[in-house]
Amino acid sequence: MINMEKSKYLTLGQYLEQTASRFLDKPAYYCNNTILSFDELEKKSRRLAHWFQTIAHLSEGDRIVIQLPNINEYPVAVFAALRAGLVVVNTNPMYTTREMKHQFNDCGAKAIIILDEISEKLANILDQTQIEYVITVSLHDFYDSQAENDHYSYLHPAISLVNILNSPLPEKLTPPKTQASDIAMIQYTGGTTGVSKGACLTHSNVLANVVQLKSRFGQYCDDGKEIFVCPLPLYHIYAFTVNMMFVAGIGGLNLLIQKPQNPNEFIEAMLKFPFTGLSGINTLFVNLCQNDAFKKLDFSHLKVTLSGGSTLTSAAASIWQQTTGVTITEGYGLSETAPVVAFNRPGKEEIGTVGHPMLDTNIHIIDAQGNNLPNGQEGELVVQGPQVMLGYWQREAETKATFTADGFFKTGDVGVIQPSGTVKIVDRLKDMILVSGFNVYPNEVENVLTNHHAITEAAVVGKPCDKTGESVWAYVITSSEVTLDEITPHCKDQLTSYKVPKHITIVDSLPKSTVGKILRRELRNN
């Protein structure tokens, strides 16, 4: 495994080559009853990288969009791009044409690898972008032996990935001149506060985070023996670094789940393998533990359950431990930090916190004027470390505004450093509700709500109020019959009066992102 010093000099392409040579015959990825070994990953990515260099004549530093779900071809595409010296732009396959057009033009992409089932959306905007090469992927090409190679696509001409991967294997690649300090990927933020921005992450940013993860979890993981369930999409920075880079880097097998909203896909994969780890998100843990088939699985090999992406509620942590016998280890990160900033340790979690900062990571809490606050006081959390991005793609002013004068990245999250040195995330600054001048943090109210025996999920937002400026609104999903007259007293028992929701609505579902984050902004606008 690379160390922090060596990570300053390696590229992600070299990292893959070293990993593949160590674990040549080990399985790397599983999807749809098909296993991709490290040897196959190296060879397939070598073929595709050679095509980028010799047929497409893409130049080092050119941006390539990868718009694929969790399938084995995703890591093939990513590592091929990195080995050819290209810059990876991860894109959600669920994006609308408007979102695609913005992102593709913002980064100036020259090529795209896209699932052919969604290629119609690209066809509608292709002539409005700088994209010159379109490579399509059909699920049938790789998981149906009777499938035709020349599948239908809305895009003409388009190149089929399977045809490229069936080409002769080149003996070697022309090594790119890429340096560890060069941009490896442009990871677009959610755009919740405006136009989506591309965080520029270097090879050393991502590899530093891999080293940090190894430092935190190495003693719990055995090289070449781990099997991690990966339900979160690899195009999301959480799964990209934790699963595709860290787990693969220790020779682990990733069980790729295409449709995490379908518990049957989980069950099918987890029945076939003695899984040892799972990376997920709060809503996912709750939903799984309500599934009878999931409860009957063999959890005897499970050692590590990692949580990120959104706040872990105590109710979710409790039901997971009751169901699996394993604690949930919560961490914290952002797209701009590649992503991990802090993490607990398995079995030694300080519940309600995201643990201690990662190796070589400095965290401060500042007030509105930028002054450092002592431990125990709430303020904005700022971060400095080797995993912090270079800045936003072609947005100099916004980059400057998001860093402090002494070089710390401003996260936009309210946090507090506990006496033990662990970090507690209170809430997003923008989600904070101001009731008669008092701060109300939705996370706290949601945690109280989900501790009610009948409430499985909750979302809390602030809405305008003539009397108090804003009032607290709650939307809840229940597992059994419950009245509002029962919920309100439960809140009053645990919250001061101004934090108690003034409006509570029982709903069948909550708006969520593709990784399961509750979209509070949609509820605010409802």
N, C-alpha and C positions, 0 to 999 in steps of 0.2 A: 504493500500500500504506500502511496506517495505521502511525503510529509509536507508540512507547511512551506518549508524552504524550497523544496523541489517543485511545488505547485506553481511557484513564480515563473518557472521556466518551461513547463509542459503546456502543450495545447490539448484540447479535448480529443482531437483526433489521435494524438500520440497516447493519450490515456486509454482510449479504446484498444489500440494496438497492443499495448502492454497487458491490459486485462485479458484480451482474447488469447494471447500467448500463454498466460498463466492457467487459464481455465478452458482450454481448447475444446475438450469434449463434453464439458458441462452444459446443461440446459440453461439458457439465458431468459427466454420469454416463452410464455404459453398463451395461446388464444385459439378458441374454436377447435379444440382437439388437435392442435398443431403445435409442436415444440420447435423453437428456433435455438440452435446451439450457438455458443460463442464462436465456434469455427465457421458456421454458416453466416452468422452476423458479420464477421470479418470479411468473408469472401463476397457476400452480396453487397456490402457497403463499398468494397473495393471496386466491384464492377460498375456500380452506379457513380462513384466518384470519378472513375476513369472516363465514363461517358460525359460527365460534367466538363472534364478537362479537355477531352479530345474531339467530341462531337458537338456539344453545345458551345464549347469555347467560352465558358463562363470564366470571368476573371476573379482572382482572389479579392475578397471584400464585397463581391456582388451579393445582393440579398436574395434569398430563396424562401418562399412561403411554403410551409407544410401545414396542410389543412386536412388532417386525418384523425379518426377516432383511435381508441386503444386497440390497435391491431399490431401484429408482428412487424409489419412494414414500416410502422412509425420509427422505431429505433434504427432500422436499416436506412431510412431516408435521412434522419438527423445525422448519423455518424458519417454517411457518405458525403453530405454537405460539409461537415466539419473537416473531414479528411481532404477535401478538395479546396479548403481555405475559404469557403463561402460563409455568409452570415445567416443563421437560421432565424426565421420569423415565424413563431408559433401562432396559429390562427384557429379559433373555435369553428368547427364545422357547422355549428348552429347559427353562425352569423348571417345577418341579412345582407342583401347586395349593398345597401348603404354603408354598413359597417365594413364590409370587405373592401369596397372602393376607397374609403378613407384610409384604411390601414395599408393597402397595397401601394397607394400613391404616396402616402406619407413616408414610407420606407424606400420607395423607388425600386420595388422588387423586379428582378429580371426573369424569374422562373417560379413555377408553383408545382407542388405535388398535391393533388386533390382527389378525394373520393369521387368516382364518376357519378354516384347517385346524386351528388349536389352540384355537378358541373354545369347544370342549367343556369344556376345563379351566376357563375363566373362568365358564362357565355353572354349574359346580358350586359356585362360591364367591361369585358376583356379589352375592347377597342378604346376604352377610356383609361387604360393603365399602360405601364411600360413593360408589361410581361411579354416576353418573347417565346418562352418555352413552357408548355403545359404537359405535365406527366400525370396520367390518370391511373387510379388504383381501383380495381373492382374486387370486392370481397370474394367473388366466385373464382377469381384467378388463382387464389392461394388456398382456398378451403374446399374447392370442388374440382376433383380430378377430371371431370368430364367437361369442364368449362372451356369455351373457345377463347383463345388468346386475344383475338381482335374483337373486343367487346364494343358495344354501342356507347358512344359518348355524344354529348351535346356539342362538343368542341371539335372543330375540324380546321387544321390538322391537330391531333393530339397524339402523344406517344404513350403507349401502354407500359407501365413499370415492369410488368412481367416479361415483356419482350426484351427490355434492357437487361433484366437480371438473367435472361437465358442466353445472353451473348457470351463469347469466350472470356475466360478469366484472365485478366492481365497479370503478368508476373509481378509487377510492382507499379506503384503510383509515382508520379513526379511529385516529390515532397513540396508542399507549398511553403512560401516564405513567411507564413503566419507566425506571429510571436504571441507569447502568453498574454501580453498586455493589449493585444488587438481585440476588437469586438467579436465575440463568438455568436451572440444572439441578441435580438431586439425583442424584448418581452413587453407587450402592450398591457398597460394598466386597464382596469375596468372602465375608466372614464366616468366614475360616479360623480365627480365634481366638475365635469366639463368634457372637453374633447379628449379621447383616449390618447395617451402619450406612450412612446416607446422607450422603455428603460434599456439602456445600453449596458449589457453585461459582458465582461471580458472572459477569456478562457481562464485566467487566474482567479476571477471572481467566483466562478462556478466551482473550480477545483479547490479553492480555499474552503468553500462551504462543504465539499465532500470530505476534506481533511477534518474539518470541525465536527462533522457528523460521526466520522470514524473515532475521533477523540471522545465523543460523548457516549457512543453506543458500541464501540469496538469490543468491550468486555462481555457484551450480551450476544454478540454475533460471531459465528464460526465461519471462516472463509470456506466457500464452496459447499456450504451445507444449509444455507437459509432459503426458505420459500416464502415470499411475501405476496399477499393478496394486494392487487393494485386496482382499486375501483375508481380512483380519481383520474381524470384524463391527463395523459402525459404532456399535452400542450399547456397544462397549467404548471406554473413554476414549482409548486409544492411537489407533485409527482415527478416532474422532470428531474429535479435534483435528488430528492430522497430515493425514489425508486429507480429511475433510469440511470442515474449516475452513481449514487452511493451503493444501493443494493447490488447492482450489476458489478460495481467495482470490487465487491468482496466475493464475486463469483456466485451470487445468489440468483435464484429463479424468480422472476416476476410473473404472477398469474394475472394477465390483463383482463379486466372486466369491461366489456364494451358498453353495456347498459346497466349501470349500477342501480337504476330505479327498478330493475327487474330482479327480485331476490332469487329467482330460480337459477339465473346465470351464476350468481354467487355460489349457491348450494352445489350446483353441478361441478364447478371447478374445485371447490373446497372438499368435496367428497373424494376427489381423485388424488389429492396430494396431502401429505402431513404438514400442513402450513404452520410456519413458525412465527410469522409476523403479518401485520395488516396496518396500512396507513389509511386513515379516513377522516371524516368530519362529523361534527356533533349530530346532525340530522340523520346521517347514515347509521351511526351506532344505534340510535333510538329505533329506527325503522327495522333494522336487522333483528334486534332483540324482541320485536313484537311478532316475528315470524316463527311459527311452530317448527318448521323444518330446520331453520337455523339453530334453534335451541337444542336440537337433537344431534348436532354435529359433534365430532370428537375434537375437543380443544386441548387434549393432553400435550400436544407439541407446541402450542402457542406460547411464545415467550414475550413478545413485544407488540403493543398496540399504540400506534402514534396518532396524535390528533393535531390538526392545524387548520388554517383556513378561516375558522370562526371560533368564537368562544365556546369552550366545553362547559356545559352545565353540570352541576353536581348530580342532577337526576340522571343524565346520560352516563356519567362516570359510574354511578351506583348500579344501574341496571346492567351495564356491560360487565362489571365485575361479578355480579350475581349470576349472569348467564354463562360467562366464559371462565370465570375464576382468575382472570387476569386484569390488572389495573390498566387504565388508559394513561399514557404519558403525553401531556400536552406541551406544545411548543408554540413559537410565535415567529412570524416572518412576513416579508413583503416581496413583491416582484422586484423592487429596487435593491433588495439585499440578497438575492440569488438562491433561496429566500430566507434561510434560517438565521435568526438573531439570538434566540434563547430556546432552551429545551429543559424539561425535567429529566430525571433519570428513572428508568423502569423500576418499579417497586419501591422507589424512594421519593415519590412525587409529593410536592407540597401543593395540595389541592387548592384551586383558586388562583394559582400562579402559573406562569409559563416557564418556571425554573430559572436557572442561572444563565447569564450570557455565555455564548459560545467562546471557544478558544480565541484569544487575541481580539475580542470584541469589547468595546467600551460603550457603556450606556449611561447617559445622563438624563435627568429630568429638569426641564427648564420652565420658567414662567413666561407670560406673554411678552415680556421685555427681553427675553433671551438669557436671563440670569439663572445659574444653576441653583437647584433647590436641594435641601438636605433630604436624606432618606426619610421616608414616612410621609412626605408631602406630595400631593398630586400635581402633575403638570404634563407638558408635552414630552414624549419620549424621543430622544435623539440618539443616533447610532453612528459609531465609527468602527471600521474594521475592514479586513481584506475582501470581504464579500460585498461591500457596498459599491453600487454601480458607478460608472464614469459620469453619467448624466442622462438627460432625455435626448433622444435622437433629434438633432437640428432644432433644439429649443433652448437656446442659450439663456434667455431671460428666466425661463421657468426652472432651469437647472440651478441657476444662481440663487433663486428665491427659495429653493428647497434645501439649501445647505446653510449652516450657521457660519459665522465669520471664521471659526476655528476648524471648519471642515466636517462637522457632524451632520448627518442626514436627518432632516426633520420628518418624522413618520406620520404626523397628523393624528397620532393616537395619544390618549390620556393614559398615563401610567404612574406607578409608584414603586419605589424600591423598598422592599420589606427589610426588617432588621436582620433577617437571615441572608440578605443579599439577593434573594429571588426577586423576580420582576412580576408585578401584577398589572395586567392590562385592564383599565377601568372601562374605556369605551373609545369610539371614534370621536374626535373633536366635533365633526360635522353632525354626528348623530345625537349629541348631547341636547337635552331638552331643558329649556329655561322656564321654570314655573315661579312666577312672582319673584324673580331674581335668584331663585335657588336652582342649583344644578341637579338634574335627574339623569342618570345614566341608564339607558335601555337594558344593558346587559344585567344590571342588578335586578331590575324589575322582572325581566324574563326568567332569571334564575329562580326567583321566588315563585312565579307562576308555575313553572314546570316542576316545582317541588310538590305541587298539589297532586294528589293521587290520580285525579281524572284528566289531568292536562299533559299531553305528550309533547306539544310544541307551542311556542309563543313568540310573538313579535311585538315590539313596543316602539311607538313613534310619537313625536310631538306634532301637534296641529295648532294653528292659530286659535287664540281665545281672547275675547274682549276683556275679560276680568283679570286674567293672570299672564297674559302675553302668549303663553302656550299651555296646552293641557295634555295630559298623558292618555294616549289611546293604546289599547291592547287588542290583539287578534290572537285567538287561541284555537288549537285543535284538541279535541277531547277524545278519550278512549271509552268513556262511559257517560251515562246521562248525568249532567250536572247543571245547576242553575246559576245565574249570575249572583243570586243572593248567597250562594255558597262560596263563590270565588272572591268576592269583595271582602268579606270578613277575613278570609285567609290572607289576603294582601295587607289588610289593616293590622293584623297581628305581627307582621314582620317588616312593615315599611312605615316610615313617618308619613304623615297625612298628605303632604304635597307630592309624594312619590306614588301614591295609590292611583291606579288608572281610573279616570273619570268616565271612560267609555270602554266597555269590553264587548267584543264581538266574537261569537263562536263561528268558525269557518270550517269548510271541508279541506281546504288546502291553503298554503302560503306561497307567494311568488318566490322562486328560487333561481339562482344561477345554475349553470351546468355542473358546478362542483358542489351544489347543495347549500350555498350561502343564501340566507334569507335576504330578499331585496327590500329593505325598509323604505327605500325611496319610492317604490311603487305603491306602498301602503300610505305613505305621506300624501301622495298625489291622488289617492282614491277618494 
